[in-house]
Protein backbone atom coordinates (compact mmCIF):
# COMPACT_ATOMS: atom_id res chain seq x y z
CA UNK A 1 0.00 0.00 0.00
CA UNK A 2 1.52 3.32 -1.03
CA UNK A 3 1.81 5.88 1.76
CA UNK A 4 2.25 8.72 -0.70
CA UNK A 5 -0.02 8.97 -3.78
CA UNK A 6 2.92 9.84 -6.08
CA UNK A 7 5.36 7.23 -4.71
CA UNK A 8 5.05 4.89 -7.69
CA UNK A 9 5.51 7.78 -10.14
CA UNK A 10 8.66 8.87 -8.32
CA UNK A 11 10.08 5.35 -8.79
CA UNK A 12 9.12 5.52 -12.47
CA UNK A 13 10.91 8.88 -12.78
CA UNK A 14 14.15 7.31 -11.66
CA UNK A 15 13.70 4.44 -14.14
CA UNK A 16 12.82 6.89 -16.93
CA UNK A 17 16.00 8.89 -16.26
CA UNK A 18 17.97 5.67 -16.79
CA UNK A 19 15.93 4.82 -19.93
CA UNK A 20 14.70 1.68 -18.20
CA UNK A 21 10.95 2.40 -18.30
CA UNK A 22 8.78 0.88 -21.04
CA UNK A 23 6.69 2.98 -23.43
CA UNK A 24 3.34 2.45 -21.66
CA UNK A 25 4.65 3.45 -18.24
CA UNK A 26 6.52 6.40 -19.76
CA UNK A 27 3.25 7.67 -21.22
CA UNK A 28 1.47 7.23 -17.86
CA UNK A 29 4.34 8.99 -16.09
CA UNK A 30 4.29 12.03 -18.39
CA UNK A 31 0.49 12.23 -18.12
CA UNK A 32 0.86 12.31 -14.32
CA UNK A 33 3.71 14.85 -14.43
CA UNK A 34 1.55 17.21 -16.53
CA UNK A 35 -1.21 17.00 -13.88
CA UNK A 36 0.90 17.05 -10.65
CA UNK A 37 2.90 20.19 -9.80
CA UNK A 38 5.14 18.56 -7.16
CA UNK A 39 6.03 15.67 -9.47
CA UNK A 40 6.66 18.11 -12.34
CA UNK A 41 9.08 20.07 -10.13
CA UNK A 42 10.84 16.87 -9.06
CA UNK A 43 11.03 15.66 -12.68
CA UNK A 44 12.64 18.95 -13.78
CA UNK A 45 15.20 18.72 -10.95
CA UNK A 46 16.02 15.10 -11.86
CA UNK A 47 16.35 16.01 -15.54
CA UNK A 48 18.66 18.93 -14.75
CA UNK A 49 20.80 16.71 -12.51
CA UNK A 50 21.02 14.04 -15.23
CA UNK A 51 22.10 16.68 -17.76
CA UNK A 52 24.85 17.83 -15.37
CA UNK A 53 26.12 14.28 -14.98
CA UNK A 54 26.10 13.66 -18.73
CA UNK A 55 27.86 16.99 -19.43
CA UNK A 56 30.67 16.36 -16.93
CA UNK A 57 33.88 15.14 -18.55
CA UNK A 58 34.90 11.56 -17.88
CA UNK A 59 37.89 11.50 -15.54
CA UNK A 60 40.71 9.22 -16.62
CA UNK A 61 42.68 7.31 -13.99
CA UNK A 62 46.22 8.47 -13.30
CA UNK A 63 48.96 7.06 -15.47
CA UNK A 64 50.04 3.65 -14.29
CA UNK A 65 46.92 3.07 -12.19
CA UNK A 66 46.04 -0.20 -13.91
CA UNK A 67 49.63 -1.45 -13.62
CA UNK A 68 49.77 -0.58 -9.88
CA UNK A 69 46.39 -2.22 -9.31
CA UNK A 70 47.44 -5.40 -11.12
CA UNK A 71 50.73 -5.44 -9.20
CA UNK A 72 48.91 -5.17 -5.86
CA UNK A 73 46.41 -7.81 -6.90
CA UNK A 74 49.24 -10.17 -7.88
CA UNK A 75 50.98 -9.41 -4.57
CA UNK A 76 47.82 -10.24 -2.59
CA UNK A 77 47.34 -13.45 -4.54
CA UNK A 78 50.98 -14.42 -3.91
CA UNK A 79 50.62 -13.64 -0.19
CA UNK A 80 47.45 -15.73 -0.02
CA UNK A 81 49.17 -18.58 -1.87
CA UNK A 82 52.20 -18.43 0.44
CA UNK A 83 50.02 -18.34 3.54
CA UNK A 84 48.17 -21.42 2.30
CA UNK A 85 51.47 -23.22 1.63
CA UNK A 86 52.75 -22.41 5.13
CA UNK A 87 49.45 -23.49 6.64
CA UNK A 88 49.56 -26.80 4.79
CA UNK A 89 53.22 -27.33 5.72
CA UNK A 90 52.42 -26.62 9.36
CA UNK A 91 49.47 -29.01 9.37
CA UNK A 92 51.62 -31.62 7.64
CA UNK A 93 54.46 -31.20 10.15
CA UNK A 94 52.10 -31.52 13.11
CA UNK A 95 50.43 -34.56 11.53
CA UNK A 96 53.75 -36.26 10.81
CA UNK A 97 54.94 -35.52 14.32
CA UNK A 98 51.79 -37.05 15.80
CA UNK A 99 52.08 -40.08 13.52
CA UNK A 100 55.77 -40.56 14.33
CA UNK A 101 55.33 -40.08 18.08
CA UNK A 102 54.36 -43.70 18.85
CA UNK A 103 57.36 -45.01 16.90
CA UNK A 104 59.66 -42.50 18.56
CA UNK A 105 58.19 -43.40 21.94
CA UNK A 106 58.89 -47.10 21.29
CA UNK A 107 62.50 -46.40 20.28
CA UNK A 108 63.04 -44.22 23.33
CA UNK A 109 61.54 -46.87 25.60
CA UNK A 110 63.84 -49.59 24.27
CA UNK A 111 67.01 -47.57 23.83
CA UNK A 112 66.20 -44.63 26.04
CA UNK A 113 69.12 -45.15 28.37
CA UNK A 114 71.52 -45.01 25.46
CA UNK A 115 69.93 -41.98 23.81
CA UNK A 116 68.56 -39.89 26.67
CA UNK A 117 69.18 -39.82 30.39
CA UNK A 118 66.50 -41.50 32.50
CA UNK A 119 65.20 -38.26 34.13
CA UNK A 120 64.52 -36.81 30.67
CA UNK A 121 62.63 -39.95 29.64
CA UNK A 122 60.65 -39.91 32.89
CA UNK A 123 59.81 -36.24 32.32
CA UNK A 124 58.66 -36.95 28.76
CA UNK A 125 56.59 -39.92 29.97
CA UNK A 126 54.94 -37.78 32.62
CA UNK A 127 54.26 -34.99 30.15
CA UNK A 128 52.74 -37.37 27.61
CA UNK A 129 50.67 -39.11 30.30
CA UNK A 130 49.39 -35.76 31.55
CA UNK A 131 48.62 -34.64 27.96
CA UNK A 132 46.73 -37.89 27.29
CA UNK A 133 44.67 -37.43 30.47
CA UNK A 134 43.81 -33.83 29.58
CA UNK A 135 42.91 -34.71 25.99
CA UNK A 136 40.77 -37.66 27.12
CA UNK A 137 38.98 -35.45 29.68
CA UNK A 138 38.34 -32.76 27.06
CA UNK A 139 36.99 -35.33 24.59
CA UNK A 140 34.69 -36.82 27.25
CA UNK A 141 33.52 -33.35 28.29
CA UNK A 142 32.82 -32.43 24.68
CA UNK A 143 30.86 -35.68 24.25
CA UNK A 144 28.76 -34.97 27.34
CA UNK A 145 28.18 -31.39 26.21
CA UNK A 146 27.17 -32.44 22.72
CA UNK A 147 24.84 -35.14 24.06
CA UNK A 148 23.22 -32.60 26.38
CA UNK A 149 22.94 -29.94 23.69
CA UNK A 150 21.40 -32.33 21.19
CA UNK A 151 18.94 -33.96 23.60
CA UNK A 152 18.29 -31.21 26.16
CA UNK A 153 15.23 -28.95 26.14
CA UNK A 154 17.17 -26.03 24.65
CA UNK A 155 19.19 -28.18 22.21
CA UNK A 156 18.38 -26.42 18.94
CA UNK A 157 18.85 -22.99 20.51
CA UNK A 158 22.22 -23.93 22.01
CA UNK A 159 23.41 -25.41 18.71
CA UNK A 160 22.32 -22.23 16.93
CA UNK A 161 24.22 -20.08 19.42
CA UNK A 162 27.32 -22.26 18.99
CA UNK A 163 27.06 -21.99 15.19
CA UNK A 164 26.67 -18.20 15.39
CA UNK A 165 29.62 -17.92 17.78
CA UNK A 166 31.75 -20.06 15.44
CA UNK A 167 30.77 -17.91 12.48
CA UNK A 168 31.63 -14.74 14.41
CA UNK A 169 35.01 -16.13 15.44
CA UNK A 170 35.74 -17.15 11.83
CA UNK A 171 34.68 -13.71 10.54
CA UNK A 172 36.71 -11.90 13.19
CA UNK A 173 39.78 -14.03 12.42
CA UNK A 174 39.39 -13.41 8.67
CA UNK A 175 39.07 -9.67 9.36
CA UNK A 176 42.31 -9.55 11.33
CA UNK A 177 44.21 -11.74 8.85
CA UNK A 178 43.03 -9.48 6.02
CA UNK A 179 43.95 -6.38 7.97
CA UNK A 180 47.44 -7.69 8.67
CA UNK A 181 47.86 -8.62 5.01
CA UNK A 182 46.81 -5.11 3.90
CA UNK A 183 49.37 -3.56 6.24
CA UNK A 184 52.17 -5.43 4.43
CA UNK A 185 51.21 -4.30 0.90
CA UNK A 186 54.10 -2.55 -0.88
CA UNK A 187 53.40 1.03 -1.92
C-alpha positions, 0 to 999 in steps of 0.5 A: 500500500503506497503511503504517498499517492505519487510514490510509484511515479517517483520510482518511475521517474528514476527508471525513466531517467535511466531509460529503463521504463517501457513505453506504456509506463513512460506515457502514464508517467508524463500524463501524471507529471503534466497533472501534478505540480510537485512531481513536475518540479521533481522531474525537472530537478532530476532532468537537470541533474542528469544533464549535469552528470552527462555533461561532466567530462569523464575523468581518466585514472592516473597514469600507471593506475592499472599497472599498480592495481594489477601489481597489488592484486598479484601481490595479494594473490601471492601472499594468499598462496604463500600463507596457504602453503605455510598453513599446509606445511604446518598441518603436515608437520604436526600430523607427521609428528603425531604419527611418528610419536608412537614409533619414537616413543617405542625407540626411546623406551627400548634404547632410552638409556643409550639416547637420553638420560632416565630423568629426561625420559621420565619427564617426557613420559609424565608430560605425555601421560598428563597430555593424554589425560587432559585430551581424554577429559576434554573429549569426554567433556565435549561428548557430554556437552554435545549429548546434552545440547542435542537432547536437552530442552534447549538443544536447537537454541544452544546449537544455533548459538554455537554456530553463530559464535563459530561464524563470528570467530571465523569472521573476526579471524578473517578480518584480522588476517586481512587487515594484517595482510593489507598492512604489508602491501608494498606502496 
